Amino acid sequence: MSTPFIVKKVLNNNVLIADHLEFHEVVLIGRGIGFGRSKGDQIEEHSYEKMFVLKNEKEQEQYKMLLPYIDEEVIAVIHEVIQHIEARLDQPLNEHIHIGLTDHISFALKRKKQGMDLKNPFMIETKTLYPLEYELAKEAVDMIEKRLNVSLPEGEVGFIVLHIHGAITDKPLREVNQSSQLIALLTGIIEDSLKIQIDRESINYLRLVRHIRFTIDRVQAGEKLEEPEKMADLLKNEYPLCYNTAWKLVKVMQQTLKKPVYNAEAVYLTMHLYRLSNKIT
């Protein structure tokens, strides 16, 4: 026989805090699960749709403080969105997404109601960096529109992408957002140095962004690429502008990430910059 959950606090009709012998303090979500419940009541396992454990006490308190101020229909939709994303990915998400996405979407709905459209300056970079997460975020916004009859602006899709990617990779939102901002900064440096206007929809830009994304991941992990010295000399002599620009990018990445970026990265960046500036596919 399974151990029951003991109601600790009812947050609303669909969400409550409970104690469990094995899991300790948990959040239980399910339609009507909190209706008519009181502290000390028992909840059987089959009674809830979703359980998650907020091990961080600060996050527990944030979530408890957040929910009473959010419409229950909004909470239900966000819960459905998270379930939909997990089903599409066929993997669980970091539980922090319940706090991050609930807070963000509820605030986005308030902004929409007040006529405030929050611009997302890193929308293109975010879309290019995380195509799968972008697709899922679009589906999430469509679900919100159908259920709540509220159409969120395109910029909000980009912000939701960051929450989804963070929950997939277990990376904090700050770190995920840093990648989009860094790539936007590097793109500006490329345009200034090479005196070009980059087509953000081009295949070469897509390749460049993906390469920089993997470069950032390698730098964060401390992984080193083998430097092709002969190729470095060739590129330096044949394409000095692209080579020098690549080194500018390396230095900016080092300053931003506060970690060493190895010489080999400049070689591979030079090749991407040459293709980009000469529109070679």
Secondary structure, DSSP 8 states (H G I E B T S, - for coil): ----EEEEEEEETTEEEEEETTTEEEEEE-TTTTTT--TT-EE-GGG-SEEE---SHHHHHHHHHHGGGS-HHHHHHHHHHHHHHHHHHTS---TTHHHHHHHHHHHHHHHHHTT-----TTHHHHHHH-HHHHHHHHHHHHHHHHHH-----HHHHHHHHHHHHHHHHT--HHHHHHHHHHHHHHHHHHHHHHT----TTSHHHHHHHHHHHHHHHHHHHT------HHHHHHHHHH-HHHHHHHHHHHHHHHHHHTS---HHHHHHHHHHHHHHHHT--
